[in-house]
Amino acid sequence: MNPWELYKKYFNVWESATAQYMEHWLKSPLILEPAGAMLSASMKFKAEADKKAASFWGNIGLPTKQDQERALHKLNQLESKLLDLEEKLAEYEAK
């Protein structure tokens, strides 16, 4: 028998057994509850860290992420209005 075919056969058997075992354990409350608690804690930590970072940058006078996003939104609105005015001007000049 070809060594590669033999390897593939045994690998498929191993992979199938491992997948069933992992699927059983990953559905278990013994794994899901601590993982969910850890995820919740890390998301709370990230939210608090983001607030602290925004406060820090704001206190030293630099724009925060929200300030930058707000300014970018206004710039996009102005660009849209300018493009509309240019189109209207081109139509008016074409007449």
Sequence and secondary structure as in RCSB ss.txt:
>XXXX:A:sequence
MNPWELYKKYFNVWESATAQYMEHWLKSPLILEPAGAMLSASMKFKAEADKKAASFWGNIGLPTKQDQERALHKL
NQLESKLLDLEEKLAEYEAK
>XXXX:A:secstr
  HHHHHHHHHHHHHHHHHHHHHHHHTSHHHHHHHHHHHHHHHHHHHHHHHHHHHHHHHTT   HHHHHHHHHHH
HHHHHHHHHHHHHHHHHHH 
